[in-house]
Amino acid sequence: MEQMANIGSEVGRTRKWLGKDKPQLAESAYYRGLELVDATIKFGRSNMVSRSCLLSELCRARELFSDAFLNCDLESMSYLEKFFGQFASAIRR
């Protein structure tokens, strides 16, 4: 859950910098987010045999994150931030 919350932080930073028209900062946050997603997928494939649903959802979220970034779609980015933000809320509880 902590890793998913970390991904959400980078999604939020990406959205924030896109909204402030700071493309270099947005791109840096985007690539950090992708690195976290890819590491989570890789770890999940090697160590969690029964987690195929989680991995497919994470792969889909990665695709949506990329589409939102490439299209500067702040609304979609906001939805993803809320999705990943649920993990941060769960950790705080």
Protein Blocks (a to p, Z undefined) as FASTA:
>chain_A
ZZmmmmmmmmmmmmmmmmnopaklmmmmmmmmmmmmmmmmmmmmmmmmklmmmmmmmmmm
mmmmmmmmmnopaklmmmmmmmmmmmmmmmmZZ
